């Protein structure tokens, strides 16, 4: 690193120029992908090429300029990766719109009710606005620890609200996890995931010592004292109870896995992983016994080709599409991923697998792995414990969601209905993931930012007043 001649201080490069170059490269890939789709489907280039290229270009450049101003030391790879994934998602959603419209015109599919790509463009703009608000006004991620319990209550409210609303306002495909009013729908659980991650991170910072110490030993496992673990356990039980009532067991798995990983990172005790696996196994068994939709998903998972035209249609067509794609795919616009029900949401990964092949799909997954790895790197490098836990939790949530989605599409696990981050159609997921990106960039900026002259870098987060327990 360069050293100044006068003060001898180490000058840390901001690497914003590298971020800009990567943004240009990402947008070029999106531009080329849209051009291939248009050339394959229509034999010519039309105005969609300009629209679907300008949106990620504008989003990337605006975000880049703001980051250069308020978070100059942030990781230079995170934003280009998100712009690439979001842009490719727009391209695939537009490509699926073309296929669904052709099916409707030919009479071989359901009636085409309207293109989804323009709506996703609007959600992208809203996601960018939320991103800018968070990264502009939250200049220190440690401030969030002050409001840990307030954010937890907000997260709980978001989780509970759909389950207490009438089914006509909250139920879609058997899951009561939505708020639907006047044609507008949003999934508040996506935001609850981030809010509860902030709470769990702040709470574990204040309680990590007592949670690491043995309270009681049961079956060779050291358990903490009940009074120390009770608040976190209560939040977890409420989350699981609400999500089970809403029949959204995929999100239940997300919350469960997230809390267990944060506990393990905070305490470094393998016993928490063992307890977590046991609790998950018991919860999965009870869910299978109690809920018919869980039984249906497991039946499809085990015997998908016994129901090719019924409950197994979605998964079986997804597998056929992946098989059709083979190693190198049919080419963008050259396959028929629109045959899969809900191809732009639950099964957009299979759409990419059919048209890009195994090689293209693996390349896409490598991009995700790079994003997750950079998030973990920021969590490791940041100086305060709250930032370490928060960065770990946010990065792990993306990794776990991606694993569950890909495992469901490829029949490694039962299908859960989760969406692929940044790729899939859906406003709630896109907004929440842009908020997640802003927090990760803020953490990475704190990790690489040199200490100000005359001040020592904080080693611990700002103590959350609500979490202080009198002795």
N, C-alpha and C positions, 0 to 999 in steps of 0.2 A: 504494500500500500504506500502511496506517496506521503512524504513527511514535509511539513512546512519548514522553511529555513529559519524563520524568526522565533517561533514558539516550540518547535520540535514536536508538535501534535500530529497524530496520525489522521490523515484525511481519508475518510471512507467514501469511495465513489458511489454516487446515487444510482447509476446504471439506468437512468431514464431513457437515454438514447438507445440502449439495448432493448428496452421495452417497446419503444416506438418501432424499431426495425422488426421485432417479432410481431407486432400488431399488423404491420404492412404485409408480412408473410402470411399471417393467419387470414387476413382479408383476401389476399390473392387466392388462397386455397378455396375459400367460400365462393369467390367470383368464378373460379374454374369449375367448381362443382355445379353451380347454377347454370353455367353455360352448357355443360354436358347434358344436364337434364333437359334444357330447352331444345338443344340440337337433336337429342334422341327422341323426344316426344313429338315435337312439331317440325323438325327439320330446319328450323331457323331460330334466330335469337330475337326475343321480344322484350317488352318493357319490364318484365319481371326480373330480368337480369340486373337492371339498374336499381330496382327497388330493393331486392334481396341482398344487394351488395352495399348500397348506401346505408342501410340500417345498421349492420355491424360496424361499418366504417365510422359512421357518426357516433355510435355508442362508444366505440373504442377510443376515438380521438378525444371526445369530451371527457371521458373517464381519465384518460391519460393526462390531459391538461390539469385536471383537478388534483390528481395524485402528485403530479410534479410540484404543485403548489403546497398541498397540505400534508403529504406523506412521501417526501422525496426519497426516503431510504427503503420504501416498501419493496417486496420481492418483485423483480421485473418479469417473472414468468406467469404469475397467477392471472393477471388481466388478459394477456394474449390467449391463454388457454381457454378462458371463459368465452371470449369473443369468438374463437374458433368453434367451440362446441355449440354456442348459441346460434352462430351463423349456419353451421351444418344442420342443426335442428330445423331452422327456418327453411332451408333448401329441401330437406326431406319432407317436411309438412306440406310444402307447396307441391312437391312431386306426388305425394299421396292424394292431395286434392285433385290433381289431374287424373289420377287413376280412378278415384271414386266417382268423379264426374263422367268419365268414359263408361264405367260400369252402369251408371244410372241411364246414360243415353242409349246404351246397348240393351237395356232391360235385363242384364245379368246380375244386378245388384240392387241394393235399396236405393230409394230416392235420394238424390244429392240435395242436401239442405243448405249448402253454402260453404264457401272456402274457409278453412281454419287458419291459413297463413296470415291474412290481414289482422285477425284477432291476436295472433301470437306476436305480431309486430307491435301492436298497441301494448301488450303485456311487457314486451322488451323495453319499450320506452318508459313504462311505469317502473319496471325493475331498475332501470338506470337511474331514474329520479330518486328512488329509495336508496340506492347505493350512494348517490351523491350527498343526500341528506345525512346519512350515517357517517360517512367518512369525513364530511365537512364539520359536523357539530361534535362528534366524539373524537376529540384530539388525543385522549389518553384512555386506552381500553380499561385501565384499572378503576376508572370512575364507575363503571358498570357494577362493580362489586358492592358499592354503597347501596344499590337498589336491588340487591339480590332477592329479598323476600317480596318486594313489590313486583318485580318481574316474574317471580314464581306464581304469585296470585294472578297476574295477567295471563300467564301461560295456562294455569288451571282453568281460568274463565274461558279461554279459547277452546280448551278441550271439552269442557262440560257443555257449552252452549249448543252444539249440534244435537247432542243426545237428549236434551230436554225440549227441543223444538218439535213440533208435529212432524211426522214422517214426510208429509208433502213438501216441507221446507228444508229437509235435511237428508233424505234418503236417496241414494243413487246406487243401483245394482246391489241392493241389499245392505249397503254400508251407510250408516247414519253419521257421516263425517263432514257434511257440506252445509253451507248456508245458501239457500236458493231463493231469491226474491226478484220478481219481475224480469226473468230471463238472465239475471246476473247470478253467478255462483262463485263461491270461494271456499277453500278448505283451511280453516283456521289452525288445524293441527300442525301445518307446516311451520307456522310462526311459533307455536308453542314449543316445538322442538328446540329452537334457538334460545328462547327465553328460559326454558328449564335447564338447558346446558349451562347458561350463565349462572343460574342459581346453584346448580350442583357444584360447579367449579368454585364459586365463592364459599359455599358452605364447607366443602372439603378442605379448603385452605385453612379455615379456622379450626377444623376438627381432625385434621389428618393425623396429629400425634396420638390423640386418644383412640382413633379408629385403628391405628397401627398397633396399639398395645393390646395385649390379651385381656379380655374381661372374663370370659369363661371358656373352658375347653370342652367341646362336645364332639364325640366321635373322632377325636384327633384333630379337630379344626378349632383354631382360636377365634372366638367371636368377641366383638366389642360389647361394651355395656349398652343396655337397651336405651338409656336416656341419651346417649351420644348418637346412636344410629336411628332413633325413632323419627326425627323430623324428615330425614331423607327417605326412610321406609314408608312413611305416611304418604309422601308425595308420589313415590313409585306405585304404591297400592292404588291410589286414586287414579293415577294415569292408566294403569292396567285395567282397573274396573270400568272407567269411562270408555276406553277403547274397546274392551270386550263387549260392553253393552251396545256400542256402535257397530259391532261385527267387523272392526278394522284391525285384524290381528297382525297384518303386515307392519303397521305403524306401532303396534304394541311391541313387536320384536325389536323395532328400531329403538324405542325408548328404553327397553329392558337392556339391550346390548350396550347402549350408550352409558347408562348408569353403572353397569358392571365394569366397563373399561375404565371409566373415571375413578371408580373406587380402587381398582387395581393400580392405576398409575399413581394415585395419591398415597396409597398405603404400601405398595410393593408386596402385597400378600397374595399368594396363589390361592389361599383359602377362599377369597372372594370369588374367584373364577369357578372354583368347585361348587360353592353355594349357588352361584348364578346358573351353572349348567343344570344342577338339580332342580332349582326353582323353575327354570324354563321347561325342562322335561315334564315336570308335574303340571305346569300350566298348559302345555301343549296337549297333554293327554286329556285334561279336563275340558279344554276347548273342543277337542274332537268329540267327546262324549255329549257335550251340551248343545253344540251349534251345528245345524244342518249344512250351512254354507262351508264350514271347515271340513265336514265329512265329504262334501262334494269336491272340494279342492284336492283332498287327499286321494279320493277315488280317481279323479282325472290324472293325478300325478302317477299313480300306480298302474292304471289301465287306460291310458289316454286313447289308444287306437281301438278300444272297444266301443267308443262313443264318438266316431269321427264326424258325425253330422249333428251331434247334440251338445252335451256339456263339454265334450272334449274338442270341439271344433276350433277354438282359438289356439290352444296349445298345439294341436296336431298340425294345423295349417302353418303355424310358426316353425315347427320342426321341418315340414316339407319345404318351406321357403329357405331355411338355412341349408338344407340338403341340395336344393336347386342352385343356390349360390356357389357351393363348392369352395374351391381354394381362392379363386380370383373374382367370383361374382358375375352377375349378368351385366354389370355396368349400370351407372346411375340412369334411371329412366327405362332400363331394359327389362326389368322383372315385373312381377305382379304382387308386390307386398300388400296392396290394397285388399287382397282377398282375405287377409287376416282381420277378424273383427277388432275394432279399436286400434288400428295400426299406429296411430300418431301418439298414443298415450302409453298404455301398458306395454306395447310390443314394438316400439320404435327401434329397439335394438335388433329385432329380427328383420326389420325392414332394411337396416344397414347391412346386416349379415347376408341377406339375399343379393343385394346389388353391389356390395363391395367384396363379398367373399370372406373367408376366414382371415386372409391376410389383412384386408381392410378393417375388419372388425377388431382384430388384435391391435392394429395400429391405433384405432380409436380408444381401446382400453388402455393402451400404453399412455396416451395423452391424459386419461383420468388418473392413472397411477402417478404420473409426473405431478399433477395438481395436488394429489394427496401427500406425496412425498415432500413437496415444497411446504405444504401446510405443517407437516410434522417437523420439518427443519426449522420453521419459524418458531414453533412451540418449544423446541429444544434450545434455541438460541436466545429467546427472550429472557430477561433477567428476573422477573417476578413469577412467583408460583401460580398466581391466579391466571396470568397469561399463558403459562405452560399448560395448565389444565384446560383452559378455554380453547386454545389452539388445537390441542390434542382431541378434545371432544368434537369440535367442528369438523376437523379433518376426518376423524374416524366415522362421523355420521355420513359423510359423502361416500367413504369407502364401503361401509356396511350396506348402505342403500344400493350402491352399484352392484355389490356382490349378490344381494337378495334378488335384484331385478334380473341380472344375467342368469343366475341359477334358476329362476322361475321360467325364463324364456327357453332355456336349454334342458329343462326337466331335471335338473340336479336337485331342486327343491320344489315343493308345491308353489304354484303361482300365487302372489300376494296382492297384486294390484298396485304396487308402488310404481312411481314414475322415474325415469332416468334423469338425473340432475342435468339441467341446462339444455338437454336435447328434446325431451318430450313436450308435447302440447299441454299447456295448462298454466294459468296465471299464478295460482297460489304457490306452486313449486318454484316458478321462475322468480317471483318476488322474494321469497324466503332465501333462495340460493344467492341472489344478488346481495341481500343483507349479510349472508354468511361470508361472501367474498369481501365485503367492506371490512368486516371484523378481522378476517385473516390478514388483509393488507395492513390494517392498523397494528396488529400484533407484530407482523414482520417488520414494519417501519420502526417500532420500538426496539426490536431485536438488533437491528443494524445501525440505529441512530447513535452516533457518538455522544458521550456524556457532555453536557454543557460545562464550560469553564467555570470553576468555583463551586460546582455542584456535583454530588456523588449520585451515580445511577441507583435508583431504588432497587433493592434486592427483593422486597416483598410488596404485595399489592396494598392499596388503600384499604384499611380494615372496614368491612361493612358494619355499620353501627347496629343494624338489626340482628346480626349474627352474634353479637357479644353476649355472653352468658355470664351473669354475676357469679363470683366464686362462692 
